[in-house]
Amino acid sequence: VGFGETMTANKGTAMLMRPLSKLKAVGQDLYTAEDDFWKILTWGVERNRYSGMLTGRGINKTNFNRILNGDKNALVKEFGEGADKLQDFLNKSIKRNYNPRTRQYAGNYEQFLDEIAGDMVRNQVPNYAYIGRTGKALRYSPFGNFIAFPLEVIRTGNNIYEQAIKEMTSGIPEIAALGKKRMFSFAATTVGVPYGIQQAFKSKNDATDEEMTALKRFVPE
């Protein structure tokens, strides 16, 4: 090949990099697909939880807006004890297509359930679209990808904790039960799983507590 005639250095480099670019694109697609899978799974779980709870209360497509803005005393008579607290809880749980002045949701019941679950996914599943200006700026640094993910883990971890507390202190037995389940799962993930991995490592390698302590002096946690 005569460089400068039919081939140039830049053209040759581009040809060599083309397969790698395709490989990178495939990797990004797979990562996005996996990321979307967990978001969709979380959305479905949360939607089913709240759909079941509301159905148990007798709330459906014909009366769901009434639970948002109805008279509290009338709601208790119609939907049972705690319906007044449920009204306050639901009004704080929807953000999009909701008018806080009239306390009405601009959509049907299925969309209402979608938004409850969607708000939880936006706040409790890592999403790089929510890392903020500082996080986005840091992504352009040499350590950008390593910084962006921890920022999202911190944001979503704090939101999961706050949601669990909000549910547990709602005064609504069904929602309080969801909050306890959420808090237990969060604690198991952040404390139990790392501890279990550590114990498995110790068992596999026959390492003592003293050896693990010594290892921490050289290897960051």
N, C-alpha and C positions, 0 to 999 in steps of 0.2 A: 504494500500500500504506500503510495507516495504522499507523505504528509505535505500539506500545502497545495496539493492538486485535488485529489478526491477525498482526502481525509485531513482533518485538522486535529490538534490536540484537544480542543474543547469539544469537538464533535465526537471524538473517540471516547472521552470521559463520559459524555452524555449517554453514549450507547452502552457503556459498561454499567452506568448507574441506573439505567432504565429498568432492568429486572429487579434491582433492589428497591426501587420506588414502588413497583407493583407489589413486592413482598410487604413493604411497609403499609401500603394501602389495605392489603388483606388483613394484616395484623390490627390495624385501626378499626376495620369493619368488625372483626371478631371481638375486639375489646368493647366496642359500642354495643354490639349485640348482647354480650354478657351483661353489660351495665344496664341495658334496657330490660333484660330478663328479670333482674332483681327488683327493678323499679315496678315492673308490671306485677310481679309476684306480691310485693309488699302492698301495692294498691289493691289487689284482689282480696288479700287477707283482711286489710283494714275495712274495706267496703263491706265484706261479709259480716264482720264483727258488728259494725254499726247498723247494718241493715237488719240483722237478727235482733239486736237490742231494741230498735225502733218498732219493729213488727210486734215484738212481745209487749210493747206499750200500746199497741193499737194504732200506731201512726202509719199512715199510708199516703198514696198519691192524692187523695181527696182532702186530706186535712193537715198535711205537713206544714203549710204556711201558717196555719192557725197556731201551731205550737210555737212558732217564732214570734208572733205578735199578739196573741190572745190574752185575755184577762187571766191573771195567775190563779185566782180562786176558781174560775170556771175550768181552767185547765186541770187543776187537781181533781175536781169532780169528774171530769171526762176521762182523764188518762191516769188517774191514781196519784198516790202520795209521791212527792218528789218531782212532779211534772213542772212545777214552777222553777225548780233548780235546773231541770232539763232544758227549759227555755233559755235560761241564762247561758248554760253550757254550749248549746247549739249556736246561739247568736255569736259566740266568740270562736266558733270552730269553722266558720265559712268566711271566705275573703272575696272570692271572685263572683261576679254577677249577683252581689248582695247589696241591698240598700240599707245601711245602718240607721237611717232616719225613719224609714217606714218599717224596718225590720222584716223585709220581704225578700225572698229569693226569686230572681228573674229566670226561671227555668222550671222544668218538670221535676218530679220526684226522683227519677233515675239520675238526672243531672245533679240534683241536690246531693245524692249519695256519692256520686262521682267526685264532687268538689270536696266533700268531707275527707274522703280517702286521698284525693289529689293533694290537698293541703298538707297532709301528713307525709306523703312521699316527698314533696318539695322540701320539707323541713327535716326529715329524718333519714333520707338516703343521700349519700354524697353526690353532689352535682357541681361540676366545675363552673357552671353558669352563675353560681351564687357565691363565688369566693371573694367578690368585691374588687375595688380598684387596686388595693395594695396587693392582694393575692395575684391578680392578673399581671401586675407590674413585675412581681417576683417570678412569674412563670417565664419571663424573658431572660432571667439570670441563669448562670450555669447550673444552679440548683433548683430551678423552677419547678420541675415535676416532683421533686422530693418535698418541696414546700407546700405546693397546692393541695396535695392529698391530705397531709396532716391538718391543714387549716379546715378542710371539709369534715374530717373526722371529729375535730374539736367542736365545730358548729353543730353537726348532726347529733353528736353525743350529748351536748348540752340540751338540745331540743328534745331528745328522747327522754332525758331525765325530767325536764320541765313538763312534758306531756303526761308522763306517768304521775307526777305530783298533782297536776291539774285534775286528772281522772280520779286519783285516790281521794282527793279532798273535795270532790264534786258534790258529795252528799247523796249521790244516786247509786244505789247498790250495784246495778248492772255495770255501770261505767267504772265504779270503784274497783270492781273485780277485774276489769280490763286493765286498769292502771297497775294493780298488783302484779298481774301477769307480765305486763310490759317491764316493770321495774325488776322483776325476778330475771327475765330474759336478758335485760341490759347488764345486770350485775353478774350473771353467769358468763356473759360474753367478755366483759371487761376484766373480771377477776378470776372466775372459775376456769375458763379456757386457758389463759396464760399459765395459771398454776398447774393445770393438768398436763400441759405440754412440758413444763419444767420437770414435773415428777416423772413423766415418761422418759425424758432425756436422762434423768438420774438413774432410773431403773435400767434402761438400755445400756448405759455406759458404766454401770456400777459405781456411780460417783457419790461421794459423801457430801454432807452439808458443808464441811470444811473446804472441800475441793471446789464446790460451787461458789463459796464466798471468795476463794482465791481467784477463781476465774473472772468474777465480776470486776476485779481490780484491773484487768487487762481488756475485757470485752464490755462495751457499753450495753446497758439494759435495753 
